[in-house]
C-alpha cells in the first residue's frame, strides 16, 4: 500500500525536476543564441558608424590636431563599440570616445591610469569655465604629479555623467539615449 504512494511521489518529483531543468536549459540556450546573434550583428553596424565618425576640429575655441593611437589603444579600439580618437590642442591631450551602445568597455580613466602604474590622488567633481561638470583627479607616478585628468560623458540629449557606472545603468535601462560622447582631458602638471 505504501509502495505505490512512494512510486507516485518519486515519479512526480522526478518529472518536476526534469521539467524545471529542461526549462532552465532552454532559457540558457535562448540566451546564448541571442548573445551570439547580437555579437554577429553589432560589429557590422558599428564598423559603419566608426568609418563615418568625424571628430571636432576645435575644443573650447582652440584648434585640435589629431594624434595616432598607441598600439595598445588601437587594439582596444578594434573591439570598442564605437570610435576612439586622440587629439591635442598643444597643451593637453583629449581622448574622445563615441559610444554607440551601453558597454562595460567604457570605463573610468582612473582605471587606465592605475593599470599604467599611476597613483590616483585628489579625485573630485569640478566645474570648468563653461560650467560643465567633470570628474577630475591627479595621476602621480614615482611621487611626482604627472597629469591632471578630467572626464565626462554626454548623451544625445545633452545630459552629462561624471560617473561611468551611473552612465552605464542609465543607458542600459533606457533612461539615457545615445550616441554618447566620452571625453577625457589630460593636462601635464
N, C-alpha and C positions, 0 to 999 in steps of 0.2 A: 504494500500500500504506500509506503514512503518512497519506494524506488521510482515509480512514475513521477511523483512530485519532484524529486531530485533531478530526474532526467529532463522534465519540462523546464525547471528553473535553469538548469545548465544550458539547455538549448536556447532559451530566450536570452539569457545573459550573453552567451557566445554570439548569437545573431546580432544583438545590440552593439557589442564591442566591434564586431566585424563591420557593421553598418557605419558606426562612428569613424572607425579608422579608414574605411573606404571613402567616406565623405571628406575627411581631412586630407587624404591623399589626392583626391580630385581637386580640392581647393588649392593645394600646393602646386599641382600640375598646371592649373589655370594661371596661377601667379607667375610661374616660370615661363609659360608661353607668352603671357602679356609682357613680362620684362624683356624677353628676347625680341618680341615684335617692336617694342619701344626702342631698344638698343639698335636695331637694324634701321628703323625709320629715322631716328634723331640725327645721326651723323650726316645724312644727305641734306636734310633741311638746314642744319647748322653750317655745313660747308658753303651752301649758297649765301647764307647770311654773312659769314666771315669774309667771303670773297668780295662782297659788295660793301663791307663796312668802311666808313670814312671817318677818320679821327679829326678832331678840331685842329685848326691851324694856329689858334691862339688860346692862351689861358690867362684870364683876368686882364685882357688887353695887351699881353706880351706875346710875340710870335713864338711858336713852338717848332723845334727841329726834331724829326723822328730819329730814334736810336734803334739799333738792331737788338733783338732779344738775345740773351746769352744762350748757350747750348742747353742748359738746364731749363731756362724759361721756355725755350722753343719746344722741348719735349713735353712740358706741362701744357703749353698752348695747343699742341696737337690733339690732346684729349679733352680740352676745356670746351664746355658747351656755350660757345660764343667766340669772342675775339679778344686778343690781348695786344696792346700797343704800349710802347715805351717811348717817352719823349723828354726833351729838356727845353727850358727857356734860358739856359746859360747859367742859372743859379741853383736850380733844383731839378730833380728827376720826377716825372709823373709816370705812373703806371696806370693805364686805363684798361678796364675790362668791360666789354659789352657782354651782357649775360642774357641769353635767350629764354632760359627756364630755370626754375629753382634748382640749385645744386649745392652739394656739400663741398664741391671743389672750389667754391668761393669762400675762402677762409680769412680770418683776420691777418693783417700784415705782421702783427706781433708774432704770430706763429712762424712765419717765414724768417723773420729776423732771429728768433730763438734757434731755429734749425740751422742757421748760418753761424751760430756761436755768439750772438749778441745777447746782452742782458737788457731787459726792458725796465725802464725807470720812469717815474713821473707820469704815469698813464692818467689821462683825464679828458673831459669834454671841453672843447674850446670853440668860441665863435671867431670867425675871421673878419676882415674889414667889410665884407659884403653881408655879414650877419649869418653866414652859413655855419651850421653846427658840424664839428668834426670830432672824431676820437683821435687823440694825439698821444705820443709817447717819445721818449728819448731812447735811442738804441746805442748801447755802450759795448765796447769790446776792449779788453785789456785795461779797464779802468778809465778809459777816455770816452767822453760823449762824442760819438761819431756823427749821428744823424738825428734830426727832429723829424718824426714821421707822423703824418695825419692822414686819415682816411674817412670815407663816407660812401654810401650807396644811395642812388636816387632812382626812383621808379618812373614810369612813363607819365604819371600824373604830377610829378614833382615832389612827391613825398620822400623825405630823406631818412636814412637809417645810419646810425653810427655803430650799431651792434650787428655783426654778421648773423648771429643766431636769430635775433629778432627779425631781421630781413628774411631769412630762410623760412621761418614759420609763417610770416605774413604772406610771402609769395606762394608757399606750398598750400596754404589754406584759401588762397584766392582773395585775400584782403589787400594785396599789392599786385599790380599788374605790370608786366614788362613790355618792352625790353628794359633792362636795368643797366645803369652805368655805375661801376665802382671805380673810384679814383683814390689812388694812394700817392701822396706827395712826400718826397724825402728830400730834406734840405741838409747839406753838410753843416756841421757846427764848428 
